[in-house]
Amino acid sequence: MIRHINQQRETIFMLGILEPIDVTGDIGGYATFVNKLDIEGHADRPE
């Protein structure tokens, strides 16, 4: 039983660490792949 409680604490601890990393990745992915780019008149814009 003690072993089970320690595993729960470790799981909650790891989720607490990984959640902000996941949120940051989601925001970065949205900004990179979904958000519209304002490239009108930019020199590197494809024709």
mmCIF file of the C-alpha atoms, coordinates in Angstrom:
data_MODEL
# 
_entry.id   MODEL 
# 
loop_
_atom_site.group_PDB 
_atom_site.id 
_atom_site.type_symbol 
_atom_site.label_atom_id 
_atom_site.label_alt_id 
_atom_site.label_comp_id 
_atom_site.label_asym_id 
_atom_site.label_entity_id 
_atom_site.label_seq_id 
_atom_site.pdbx_PDB_ins_code 
_atom_site.Cartn_x 
_atom_site.Cartn_y 
_atom_site.Cartn_z 
_atom_site.occupancy 
_atom_site.B_iso_or_equiv 
_atom_site.pdbx_formal_charge 
_atom_site.auth_seq_id 
_atom_site.auth_comp_id 
_atom_site.auth_asym_id 
_atom_site.auth_atom_id 
_atom_site.pdbx_PDB_model_num 
ATOM 1  C CA . MET A 1 1  ? 0.000  0.000  0.000   1.00 0.00 ? 1  MET A CA 1 
ATOM 2  C CA . ILE A 1 2  ? 2.832  2.407  0.817   1.00 0.00 ? 2  ILE A CA 1 
ATOM 3  C CA . ARG A 1 3  ? 4.375  1.696  -2.569  1.00 0.00 ? 3  ARG A CA 1 
ATOM 4  C CA . HIS A 1 4  ? 1.087  2.632  -4.293  1.00 0.00 ? 4  HIS A CA 1 
ATOM 5  C CA . ILE A 1 5  ? 0.919  5.982  -2.451  1.00 0.00 ? 5  ILE A CA 1 
ATOM 6  C CA . ASN A 1 6  ? 4.495  6.823  -3.476  1.00 0.00 ? 6  ASN A CA 1 
ATOM 7  C CA . GLN A 1 7  ? 3.699  6.012  -7.105  1.00 0.00 ? 7  GLN A CA 1 
ATOM 8  C CA . GLN A 1 8  ? 0.691  8.331  -6.989  1.00 0.00 ? 8  GLN A CA 1 
ATOM 9  C CA . ARG A 1 9  ? 2.811  11.154 -5.610  1.00 0.00 ? 9  ARG A CA 1 
ATOM 10 C CA . GLU A 1 10 ? 5.411  10.633 -8.322  1.00 0.00 ? 10 GLU A CA 1 
ATOM 11 C CA . THR A 1 11 ? 2.720  10.639 -10.992 1.00 0.00 ? 11 THR A CA 1 
ATOM 12 C CA . ILE A 1 12 ? 1.165  13.869 -9.716  1.00 0.00 ? 12 ILE A CA 1 
ATOM 13 C CA . PHE A 1 13 ? 4.621  15.445 -9.475  1.00 0.00 ? 13 PHE A CA 1 
ATOM 14 C CA . MET A 1 14 ? 5.516  14.488 -13.053 1.00 0.00 ? 14 MET A CA 1 
ATOM 15 C CA . LEU A 1 15 ? 2.179  15.737 -14.387 1.00 0.00 ? 15 LEU A CA 1 
ATOM 16 C CA . GLY A 1 16 ? 2.772  19.036 -12.620 1.00 0.00 ? 16 GLY A CA 1 
ATOM 17 C CA . ILE A 1 17 ? 6.100  19.366 -14.404 1.00 0.00 ? 17 ILE A CA 1 
ATOM 18 C CA . LEU A 1 18 ? 4.927  18.186 -17.824 1.00 0.00 ? 18 LEU A CA 1 
ATOM 19 C CA . GLU A 1 19 ? 1.723  20.235 -18.025 1.00 0.00 ? 19 GLU A CA 1 
ATOM 20 C CA . PRO A 1 20 ? 3.412  23.661 -18.529 1.00 0.00 ? 20 PRO A CA 1 
ATOM 21 C CA . ILE A 1 21 ? 5.748  22.107 -21.099 1.00 0.00 ? 21 ILE A CA 1 
ATOM 22 C CA . ASP A 1 22 ? 2.744  20.726 -22.985 1.00 0.00 ? 22 ASP A CA 1 
ATOM 23 C CA . VAL A 1 23 ? 0.916  24.065 -22.920 1.00 0.00 ? 23 VAL A CA 1 
ATOM 24 C CA . THR A 1 24 ? 4.010  25.852 -24.221 1.00 0.00 ? 24 THR A CA 1 
ATOM 25 C CA . GLY A 1 25 ? 4.357  23.319 -27.026 1.00 0.00 ? 25 GLY A CA 1 
ATOM 26 C CA . ASP A 1 26 ? 0.688  23.703 -27.972 1.00 0.00 ? 26 ASP A CA 1 
ATOM 27 C CA . ILE A 1 27 ? 0.986  27.478 -28.189 1.00 0.00 ? 27 ILE A CA 1 
ATOM 28 C CA . GLY A 1 28 ? 4.205  27.234 -30.193 1.00 0.00 ? 28 GLY A CA 1 
ATOM 29 C CA . GLY A 1 29 ? 2.676  24.712 -32.560 1.00 0.00 ? 29 GLY A CA 1 
ATOM 30 C CA . TYR A 1 30 ? -0.335 26.926 -33.128 1.00 0.00 ? 30 TYR A CA 1 
ATOM 31 C CA . ALA A 1 31 ? 1.852  29.951 -33.812 1.00 0.00 ? 31 ALA A CA 1 
ATOM 32 C CA . THR A 1 32 ? 3.991  27.960 -36.233 1.00 0.00 ? 32 THR A CA 1 
ATOM 33 C CA . PHE A 1 33 ? 1.459  25.901 -38.170 1.00 0.00 ? 33 PHE A CA 1 
ATOM 34 C CA . VAL A 1 34 ? -2.029 27.429 -37.802 1.00 0.00 ? 34 VAL A CA 1 
ATOM 35 C CA . ASN A 1 35 ? -1.709 31.171 -37.274 1.00 0.00 ? 35 ASN A CA 1 
ATOM 36 C CA . LYS A 1 36 ? -1.921 33.232 -40.483 1.00 0.00 ? 36 LYS A CA 1 
ATOM 37 C CA . LEU A 1 37 ? 1.257  34.939 -41.592 1.00 0.00 ? 37 LEU A CA 1 
ATOM 38 C CA . ASP A 1 38 ? 1.352  38.554 -42.684 1.00 0.00 ? 38 ASP A CA 1 
ATOM 39 C CA . ILE A 1 39 ? 3.706  38.265 -45.673 1.00 0.00 ? 39 ILE A CA 1 
ATOM 40 C CA . GLU A 1 40 ? 2.127  40.659 -48.154 1.00 0.00 ? 40 GLU A CA 1 
ATOM 41 C CA . GLY A 1 41 ? 4.915  42.442 -49.972 1.00 0.00 ? 41 GLY A CA 1 
ATOM 42 C CA . HIS A 1 42 ? 7.645  40.461 -48.268 1.00 0.00 ? 42 HIS A CA 1 
ATOM 43 C CA . ALA A 1 43 ? 10.720 39.684 -50.417 1.00 0.00 ? 43 ALA A CA 1 
ATOM 44 C CA . ASP A 1 44 ? 10.613 35.952 -49.608 1.00 0.00 ? 44 ASP A CA 1 
ATOM 45 C CA . ARG A 1 45 ? 6.924  35.516 -50.507 1.00 0.00 ? 45 ARG A CA 1 
ATOM 46 C CA . PRO A 1 46 ? 6.353  32.924 -53.240 1.00 0.00 ? 46 PRO A CA 1 
ATOM 47 C CA . GLU A 1 47 ? 4.627  34.103 -56.390 1.00 0.00 ? 47 GLU A CA 1 
# 
